Amino acid sequence: MATTECESAPAGFFAFVLKPGSSLHPAFLLAVDCCFAALFFVLVWLAYLTKGNVHFFILLFIELLLWASVKW
């Protein structure tokens, strides 16, 4: 059975990510930063929509700490 490129792409990505030292690759770090930035903007937007619900501010704080710990 022949595998197409679409079927092997996720397997190739996970093989790359799980390889030792891959977390230092600039493309991987850019993807992580983009995901954290998107999560940040979603949480800010939800905090705005809920008129300052304290839960979203706590989630924002946790997200920022997690982002800082990943960057450190």
C-alpha positions as CSV (number, residue, x, y, z in Angstrom):
1,M,0.0,0.0,0.0
2,A,1.5,3.3,-1.0
3,T,1.3,6.2,1.4
4,T,0.6,9.7,0.1
5,E,2.4,12.8,1.3
6,C,-0.6,13.9,3.3
7,E,-0.7,10.7,5.3
8,S,3.1,10.8,6.0
9,A,3.3,14.5,6.9
10,P,1.9,14.3,10.4
11,A,4.1,11.2,11.1
12,G,7.1,13.2,9.8
13,F,6.3,16.2,11.9
14,F,5.9,14.1,15.1
15,A,9.1,12.2,14.3
16,F,10.9,15.5,14.0
17,V,9.4,17.0,17.2
18,L,10.2,13.9,19.2
19,K,13.8,13.8,18.0
20,P,16.3,15.0,20.7
21,G,17.3,18.6,20.2
22,S,14.4,19.5,17.9
23,S,13.0,22.0,20.4
24,L,16.0,24.3,19.6
25,H,15.1,24.4,15.9
26,P,14.0,28.0,14.9
27,A,11.0,26.8,12.9
28,F,9.7,24.9,16.0
29,L,10.3,27.8,18.3
30,L,8.4,30.1,15.8
31,A,5.5,27.7,15.8
32,V,5.4,27.6,19.6
33,D,5.5,31.4,19.8
34,C,2.7,31.7,17.3
35,C,0.5,29.2,19.2
36,F,1.1,31.0,22.5
37,A,0.4,34.4,20.9
38,A,-2.8,33.1,19.4
39,L,-3.9,31.7,22.8
40,F,-3.0,35.1,24.4
41,F,-5.2,37.0,21.9
42,V,-8.1,34.6,22.3
43,L,-8.0,34.9,26.1
44,V,-7.7,38.7,25.9
45,W,-10.7,38.8,23.5
46,L,-12.7,36.5,25.8
47,A,-11.8,38.7,28.8
48,Y,-13.1,41.7,26.9
49,L,-16.3,39.9,25.8
50,T,-17.1,38.8,29.4
51,K,-16.5,42.4,30.7
52,G,-13.4,41.5,32.7
53,N,-14.3,38.0,34.1
54,V,-11.5,37.2,36.6
55,H,-11.2,33.7,35.4
56,F,-9.8,34.8,32.0
57,F,-7.3,37.1,33.7
58,I,-6.1,34.1,35.8
59,L,-5.9,32.0,32.6
60,L,-3.9,34.8,31.0
61,F,-1.5,34.9,33.9
62,I,-1.1,31.1,33.7
63,E,-0.6,31.3,30.0
64,L,2.1,34.0,30.3
65,L,3.9,32.0,32.9
66,L,3.9,28.9,30.8
67,W,5.1,30.9,27.8
68,A,7.9,32.4,29.8
69,S,8.9,29.0,31.2
70,V,9.0,27.5,27.7
71,K,11.2,30.4,26.4
72,W,13.5,30.2,29.4
